[in-house]
Amino acid sequence: MASAFSHAIASVAISRLNFRSAQNRKLWLLGAFCAVIPDADAIGYWMHVPYDSVWGHRGISHSLFFAILLAWFVMYLFYRSEAAFTKSWWMLYLTFFACTASHPVLDAFTTGGLGVAFFAPFYNARFFFPWKVIKVSPISISGFFSKWGIEVLKSEFVWIWIPSFFIMLISNIIRKIESR
């Protein structure tokens, strides 16, 4: 997996594309939550859930179906006052969907694991992209704060952080142009 830090950074870049507000902390925090929560399935390691199970790591919580449901849940809990199915509602919904879906997309670019079950629970095959350019992050905290963890962060800096900052920069430029 990519690290939680990098999933959160990617979600901030995605949230910036919403153009709802330049400084919307609620949107950023919920987007980061959506981007990080799929890895809650790692608890399955300690509960002896088989890795290749639909309930295992990178299973259903890494699916597009999960992203659809989580985005809907976030909208229901935190944006009830938003008129349903309006342009603004759809922009928020799609932002949360994209933040959640960014997690399995990034994981499918990593160098380890069994792949990502993008289409669970309907089709449980796991996939990687042909380009495995992001070093897989250790699951344990102690493993993350090691030489391996440093190598992961270097890889993520190149493949996630730089592109994310570029997206944020472009969105700032567009906002400035539109505000004139």
N, C-alpha and C positions, 0 to 999 in steps of 0.2 A: 504494500500500500504506500501511497504518498503519505507524508506526515500530516497530522492534524493542522499544523501551522500553515502548510502549503494549501491544504483544502480551504482553509479560512481565507487566505490571501486571494485565491482564485474566486471565492464567493464575493469578496468585496469588489473585485473587478467586474464581475457579472452584475452585481447590484448597481454599480455606477452606470451601467448601460441602460438601466431603467429610466433614467432622466427624471424621476419623480422629484428628487431633491438632491442637491449636491451634498448635503450634510444630514442625511436621515439615518441616525444611529439605530433606530428600531429596525429599519430595513436591513442594515448591515449586520446587526446582531442575529436577526432571524435567518438571514441568508447564510451566515457562518454556521449557525446551528444546523441548518439543512445540509450544509456541505460536510459537516463533521459527523453527524449522527449515524450515517450508515456503518461506521466502524464500531458501533456499540455491539455488533454481532461478534466481535472478538471475544466477548464473554463466553461464547460457546466453547472456546479452547478449554476453559476451566470447568465447564459443565460436560465435557467429553462429547460434544456434538461433532460428528465427523465433518472434517473440512469440506468434503465434496457434497455434503447434504445441502438441500435448498435452504436450510436454516443455518448452515455453517458460514464461515467467513467468506465474504464476497458472493453470498447467495442472494436471497430475496431482498435483503436490505440494500443491495447494490443494483437492483433492477429498475427499469424505467417505470414499471408498475408502482413500485414503492415511491418513486419520485412524484408520480401523479397524486398518490394518496397523501403523502406528506405535505405537498404544496396546498392541497385542498384543506387539510387539517390546520395548517398554519393560517390560512385565510379565514377559516371558521373561528379559530380562537383569537386571533389578533387583529383582524380587519373586518369585524362584523358590521361596522358602520359604513363600510365601502359598499356602494350600490352594486349588487351582484351582476356580473356579466357585462358591465360597462367597459369601456376601453381602459380606464384606470384599473379596474378590478382585474382584467385580463393581463395587463402589464405586470401587476404585482404577482399574480398567480404564476405567470410564465417565468418571472424572476426567481421565485422560490423553486419552481420545477427545475430550472436551469442550474441553480445552485446545488440542488440535491443530485441531479444527473451528472454534474461535473465530477462528482466523487468517483463513480464507477468509470467514467471516461478517463480520468487521470490514472486510476488504478490499472486500467487496461494497457497503459503505456509503461508499466513497471516491469522490472526484471525478475520478479518472483511470484510464487503462488501458483494456483491452478487456473487462473483466469477469472473472469467476471460473468455472472449469470444475468446479463442484461435483460433477458426476456422471461425470467422467473415471475410467477409460478407456472406460466404457460409452456415454457420450453426451458429446461434446466441446464442446457449445455453452457459451458463457460468459454469465454473468448478473451483473447489478447489482440491488440493491434499489431500489425507487422513490425512496427518500430518500438522496441522496448528500450526506451532511452532514459527513463527515470529509475534510479536505483531504489529497490524495494526497502521500505523502512522497517526496522525491527518493531515488534509489537510491544515488548517490555520497555518500561521507562529507563531501566539501567542500560539496556541495549541501545537505546536512542542516544544516551549520553556517553558514547564511546567513539572509537575511531570510525566504526561503521556508520554511526549516526552523523558524523561530520561529513563523510563521503555522500551520504544521502542528501544532506542539506546543500552541499555543493551542486549536486545533480539537480535538485529541485530549484535552486536559485536560477540555474540556466534555463530549465525547461518550464518552470511555472512562475516564479517570481518576476523575472524580467518581462515575459509576455504580459503578465498581469499589470505590472506598473506601466507598460506601454499602453494597454487598454485604458487604464485610469487617466493617463496623460492625454490621450486622444479624446476621451469623454470630457475632460476639463476644457480642452481647446474648443470643442463643439459647443459646450455650455457658454463659453465666453463669446463666441461668434454669435450665438443665438440671442444673447442678452443685449447685444448692441442694437 
